[in-house]
Amino acid sequence: MDEATTDVPGIGDTFPELTVETSMGERSLPDDYEGKWLVLFSHPGDFTPVCTSEFVAFEQRREEFEDLNAELLGLSVDRVHSHIKWTEWIAENLDVDIQFPIIADDQGTVAQQLGMLHPGAGTATVRTVFVIDPEGAVRLRLTYPMEIGRNIDEVLRSLRALQKSDDDGVAAPADWPNNDKFSDQVLLSPPGTEADAEARKAEAADDDELNYYDWWFVTRDQ
């Protein structure tokens, strides 16, 4: 496995090149996922209740991620045989077949490099989510404490919002696409000059899909 560094990748950074061992064979990150979105998420440990509930939830929504051209990849500081036995237990007892790989980071080097270790909890990893785009850039990072399972709806919502922003050059409001005030409307970036602001106002007057509140606040219907 590649040697870890102390530089934790942030939003907009290129994800570091890593060669990792997983429950489904060796993977090279991010190269093996070039052209796809990657959702990399860590969990504190195999054979634990909250982590088990999360893996079941991710697998049950896996096809939704795949429909968004995204792949799932788990990680914990357990060995490969532990991952395999755990996923076998899930299949036998919960009737859910985990069909995505899990990184075996038993030395904790990947978790250390990615800032996934829980302060004061030894080698246990917090519930971190990285969303990496098809060009290998980190686009989103979420961190949950050990005692709280992740909201898969929010991971999917964030992925859809990132893709919408990339495709249309817009921003997503709070709770998009189910905002109480704006429903599934998106936000246009504020104009950079006075002339652009006047042009935006004129454009909104002629475009029924634009909702003009002020020069800096314009929404667009889907």
Secondary structure, DSSP 8 states (H G I E B T S, - for coil): -----S----TTSB---EEEEETTEEEEETGGGTTSEEEEEE-S-SS-HHHHHHHHHHHHTHHHHHHTTEEEEEEESS-HHHHHHHHHHHHHHH-----S-EEE-TT-HHHHHTT-B-TTSTT-B-EEEEEE-TTSBEEEEEEE-TTS---HHHHHHHHHHHHHHHHHS-B--TTTTSBTTTBT-EE----SSHHHHHHHHHHHHH-TTEEEEETTEEEE--
